[in-house]
Amino acid sequence: MNGSLQRLWQRALRRVGPTGLIGMALLVPAVAITLALPRLDRDADELRAALAAKADTIVRMAPAPRRDISTGEQVLEYVAGFPPLTQSSADLEKVFETAKRRNVSLQKGEYLLKAEPTSPLVTYTATFPVRNEYGALKDFTADVLTNLPHASMDELRMTRPDAASGVLDSVVRFTFVYRSQ
């Protein structure tokens, strides 16, 4: 195969010369580009149309113009976004339901209600000692934080009794924020 290619190359070199071979080598990509141009133009037009459609979508989804409201009104709107304190018992029930669903045992807990006299918000802190595997603990805390957006996890302390153990001794502290009215 190598010999036949070499003979073909030498025959072409004798017939058209080096300049002719270079000309043919340049002619092949020029023809390919000429044939591909209409398809490239169509693709470019399609991309422009898609880009224009996306731009229209973005313009339609633009946020509403800012309202000029006072700082007091902003604070009232912010505080109104939190649930009332009366929802705290329902939230604790959700925490216990989540623990049961994730096979996490909440044997006991410490609870602290904290209200500042000048603040419109109240915090309710619940601390639970938990003894379980890491996966169950991770799923439990993730579910609580996902289902109760006004909750934060203030502490997650984990210790392992020994290196071979898969069970962790943990302390989990959640703080729930409520409006006081």
PyMOL commands that set and color helices and strands:
alter all, ss='L'
color gray80, all
select helices_A, chain A and resi 2-60+71-80+85-101+134-147
alter helices_A, ss='H'
color red, helices_A
select strands_A, chain A and resi 110-115+121-133+151-159+167-179
alter strands_A, ss='S'
color yellow, strands_A
deselect
rebuild
show_as cartoon
